[in-house]
Amino acid sequence: MDLSEAQRLMREIYGRRDRERGAALTALHLVEEVGELFEAVRTGGAVEVEEELADVLAWLLSLSDLLGVDMDSAFEDRYGSGCPKCGRSPCACPPLPTGRWSPWTSVS
Ligand SMILES: [Zn+2]
């Protein structure tokens, strides 16, 4: 299944409810799912991570559809020619800075 098919599937399953909910609340659900994905990555097993990744993609595709964005085209336009910042593949941008905080250590 490619992204266009997945987006069409989400429209078929959830389109009516997504339109009733609207883009802002759908975006909020996407953020909630990203939080659940983070929790699964931090503490879950492979099955939980896979499910949460699928849920994040589902909400992302629902939001895309509500906003009239074809994600397959958008992704190709954005990343099809390599990194959108440096234009290379693999990316040659400087690495992101890393801080001292880790999700595996408690924050107090
Ligand atoms: Zn880059």
Residues whose N, C-alpha, C, O or C-beta is under 5 A from the ligand:
A	BS01	ZN	C83 K85 C86 C91 A92 C93
